[in-house]
């Protein structure tokens, strides 16, 4: 990302404040919280190393299941959704790539914070897809997957990332249908890149999605198959 042109912190803060109006998954706190010194927030990279055990345990208890891999899958899916939402919102609505290198997470929940808002202008060449993929998949979701303390299939986690990408793109599209072309091009490009390749397919102009794996939510008491689940229709 050294070739990208930086955006002033105050401009990045304004962008983040604007996209927060799209929904809770687009919300990213900015600034050093007064409780941060006391341990209320910590670098998300530290949380990845531990595999987000506090969130996995809380999710398992909420679902009433002893299958920690299900809880781990859903936690990873939710975290992926937060990352994709913020990144896609900034990129497509404002032409800004947020710098998530110093991202923090609450020690008692999934909320995220940036102590200092930094970012770059979207490049004018064809490197945007690769830059966004690296920002979310390589810098965040790969370390999280490696840190999970329970065994979850890699392709399942990649499918979760793809499903979260599609949902984030649809959320932006609902708010800004005029961005359909930009969103479709970026989302389709991401879906054809690296570990996202072969995880699923878009099924229509509104970015409907069908994945080739299952997040396992249907296995919890009272659970059901998600709308994009591969179990709803055989895909070969």
N, C-alpha and C positions, 0 to 999 in steps of 0.2 A: 504493500500500500504506500510505499515511499514516493511513488510517482504521482499520487493523487494530491490535489490542491486542498489545503485545509480550509475549514469554514470557521468563522469566529465563534467562540463558545456561547456568546449571547444569542447568536442566530440558531445554533443547535438547540439551545434551551427552548427557544420559541417554537421550533419545529416539534420537539418532543411534547410541549404543552398542547400544541394544536392537534396532533394525532391522538392524544389521550382521549379526545372526544369521540373516537370511534368505538371505544369499549374498554373494559377492564384489562384485556390482554394487551392493549396498546399503551397502557399506562406505565411509565417508567419514572420513578422519583429522581429528582436532580438535587445535588448539593449534599454536604456533609451533615448528617443528622446529629442532633445533640446527644443522642444515645449511642452513637457509633463507637465512641471511645470505651464505652462500657461493654461492648461486645454484642450489641443488638444487630449489627451488620458485619458481614465478613466478606472477603474476596470470594467470588463465586468459584474461582479455581480451587480454593481450599475445599469448598463443598463438593466439587466434582471428585476430588481425590477420595473423599469419604463415601461417595455414592448417594448423597442426599438421604442419609438414613432416617433423619427426623421426619421427612416428608413421606418416605416409604412406609414407616411404621404408622404414621397418622392415617395414611390412606388405607392401609390394611385394616386398621381398627374401624374406620368409617364404613368400609365395605363388609366388615364381619367375615373376613377370609384369612386363612392361615397360609395361603399361597402368596408369598412375598413377591414372586416374579410378576404376578398380576399388578400388584401395587406399584412395583418398580416401573413396569411398562406404562402405567397411566401417569405416574409422576414425570417420567421422561417425555411423554406425549404433551403434557401440560407445559412443561418447561420449553419444549420446542415451539409450542404455539406462541408463548410469550416472546421468544426471540424472533421468530418469523414475523409476527405482527408488528413489532417495533421497527424492524429493518425494512420490511416491505412498505409500511406506512411512510417512513422517512424518505425512502428512495423514490417511490412513485408519486407521492403527493408534493414533495419539496425538492427532489433532486439532491438529497443529502444522504450520505452513508454514515451512520452513527459509529463512533469508535466504542466498542464494547470491551476493550482490553482491560479496563479497570472496573468492570461490572461487579457490584456487590449484591448479596442476597441476605434477607433477614434470617437470623438464626432460628426463628420460630415459625417461619412460613415461607411461601414462594415468592413474595414481593421482591422486586429488583430495584436497584438504585445506581446512579452514576454520580460519584462525588463531583466530578468536573465534566460538563458536557463538551465533548469534542467530536469532530467528524470531518468528512471530506466531501467535496463536490463529486457528483456522479461523473465518471469519465465519459468523454465524447466518443471513445472508440468502442470496440466490441468486447472489452474485458469485464464489463459490469457483472455478467452472470458468474464468472469465475471468482470475482472479488466477493460477491454476496455469498456464494457457496462456501468459500473459505472462511468467511466471517462467522457463519452460523454452524456449518457442519464440521469443519476442521478445528476451529478455535474453541468451540463450545460443546457441541453434541458428541463429538468423538471422545474428548476427555471424560465427559459424563458417562458415556457408555462403558468406557474402560474402568471407571471407578465403582460401578454398581456392585454391590456385595452379594447379589443373587444372580444366577445364570439366566440370562434372557437372550434368545437367539438374535444374532446381529441383524438378520434381514427383517425381523419383527421391528427392531428399533429403527432401522432405516425406513420401514413402512410407516412407522409412527411419525417420523420426521416429514415424510412426504404428505401424509394426511394433514399434519399441522400446517404445512406450507399451503396446501390447497384451501384449508379453512381460512387462513389469514388472508389469502388472495381474494376469496369470496367476500370476506368482511369489507375489504377495501372497495371491491367492485360494487357492493350494495350502496356504499356511501358515495362513490364516485363512478357511476356507470360510464362517464366520458373517458375514463382511463382503461376501458376494456382492452384496447389494443396493446397498450404498454404492459398491463398486468399479465395478459395472456402470453405475450412474448417472453417476459421475464420468468414467469412461473413454468412455462413449458421448457424453457432453456435450463432452468434449475433441475427440473424433473429428468432431464436427459444427461445430467452431469454426475460423475463419480458414483458414490454409494446410493444416490437417489435413482439412478438408472435402473429401469425394470421393476420399480416398486409399485407402479400403478399407472393409471392413464386418466386424462381428463375426458369427460364424456359429453361435453356440450359447451356452448358459448358462455354460459354462466359459471364455468369452471367447476361443474359437477365432477366428482372424482370417484374412482373405484380402485381400491388398493389390492395388492396381491398377497396380503398377509392379514393377520387379525391381532388386535391389541389385547385380546383375552378378556375384555370387560364382561363378555357374556357368561364367564365362568363364576362371577361373584353372585352371592345370593340375591335374587331379584334382578340380575343383570340381563342385558339383551344385546343383540348384535347392532353395531353402529350402522349408519346409513351407507357408509362406503366400504363395509366389511367384505372381504373376499368370500366369506362363507355364505353370503346372500346369493352369490352366483359363482359358479366354477369358472375360473380363469386359468388358461393354460399358457 
